[in-house]
């Protein structure tokens, strides 16, 4: 995982899928986001398998509300013989995962990204084609790396893999803890107001 490397120059990545197709459809406009979990996953695979790494292990955790098993089966078959990347699917989305086994976690705006940040694991919020104001709180607080296109995804992965980024993330988390923001416990409404004030200030 991100704390104990057993294989030098290897990378363990989790893609937390979300029901983008089911909730928003495929078309930009009319409520669509212009991407689906499947198109985004192809982007992620294509970037990761071109990284200069000895081994890339990519785990996919499907969302409970996804109804696209056939599409995921096709994707798995597409990359099954690719020597540059090993892909495995988590069969039980309900199962609690040990996120600490991963060096990097990629999703769109999933709460799994928030959970990962609590564990100080580098995270990427990939929202290709997003042009409006990004309202994902972790991006606004500088706790996750936002990416809105393929070039942005490549850059975000490059940054996430740098040792100094993990140190910066740890420092950022510690700062927010001291300011009683994001990581604090207690009254939820007061905490949200403090976070909003921090963003606008």
C-alpha positions, 0 to 999 in steps of 0.5 A: 500500500501507500505506506509499505512498498513491497514491489519497487516502482509499483502502484496500487490504485483504486477506482471507486466507480459511481452510477454516472450513466444511471443518474445522468445519462451520456449526453452533455446538457439535458442533465448529462455530464458528458462522460460515464463511469466507463468512458472515464475508466478508459481514460484512467487505464490509458494514463496509468498503463503509460506510466513508467512503472514496473507494475500497476494494479488497478482495483475497481469498486462498483457502486451498488446502484450500477446496472452495467455489468455487461459493459464492465465485463467488456472493459475487463476483456479489453484489457485482460491481456495488457501486460502493463496493467492488472485490473481486478473488480471488487465483487462486493461493493458493500464490503468495507475495504482497507483503503490503506492498501492503495497508493492512489484513489480515483473517483469523481465526487464520491465520499470514498475520496473524503474517506481516503483523505482522512487516511492521507491517501492521494486522491484524484477527482476526475470530472472530464468536461466539467466547466462549471464551478467545481463544488466538490469540497475536497477540491475547494480545500486543496485536499484532492487533485481535480482533473477536468480532461485527459491532460489534467488527469495525466498531470494529477497522476504525476503529482500524486506519485511524487513523494513531496505531494504526500508530505504536502497533503499531510501538512494540509490535513494537519493545518485543517485539523488545527483550524477545526475544519473538515477533520473536526468532530462536533456540530455538523452545521457549525462545521459546514459553516466554518468550511464555507467561510474558509472557502470564501475567505 
